[in-house]
Amino acid sequence: MKWLNDLFGRKPAPAQIARDRLKLVLTYDRVNCQPDLLEMLKNDIMKVLLNYMDIDEEELDIQISQTTSELNEIVPVLFANIPIKNMRKQP
């Protein structure tokens, strides 16, 4: 749906943006992850991926969230949306 919003020029309301940012801050706080740590993790993942494929770095999205494990414990999870442009040939 993002592409539709981009196509027709609709932008999310400032209240929605603020709400989304607050959710991210609360999630990072709960899993004890500082934003700079997440940025370093994102950069490291990108470096490794670039050895094997061309990726769209602008659209790369990495987030830390929480989920419930099979033992009903709240655990952190890493979500990554990595648009691949092209696979590199290995020697």
Buried (B, 14 or more C-beta within 10 A) or exposed (E): EEEEEEEEEEEEEEEEEEEEEEEBEEBBEEBEBEEEEBEEBBEEBBEEBEEEEEBEEEEBEBBBBEEEEEEEEEEBEEEEEBEEEEEEEEE
